[in-house]
């Protein structure tokens, strides 16, 4: 299965949904970037071994790609809020 950069977008989408879920709980919102960043790192490592065309070739790079993808979910959420004027 060759997903390539689509796999990275998938990590961002999963982290975004997890961030929304955490936001709906009583947990302080300051922890959302930490949670989605850690989840993104874990998913990046999984992607390295599961996806044949993942855009990383070593574990450290895969974790870094995953963390950035997870934190991109937080940025995406903030862009949406800014565009809505919240």
C-alpha positions, 0 to 999 in steps of 0.5 A: 500500500503506497500512501506517501504524503497522504499518510502524513495528512491522515496522521494530522486528521486523526490527531485533529479528531483526538484534539477535539475529543480532548477539548470536549473533556474537562482536561485543561486545553493547555494539554491538547498540543502535548497529547496530539504531538505525542500521538502524532509521534507514535503514529509516525513510528507506526507509519514507518513500519506499516506504510510502504511509502511513508516519507521517512526512512528511519525511526527518529525522522518518522517520529519527528514527521509524526510530531509535526503532523500532530502539532499541525492539527493544533495549528489547523484548529487555530486557523479555523478559529481565527477565520470564524473570528472566535 
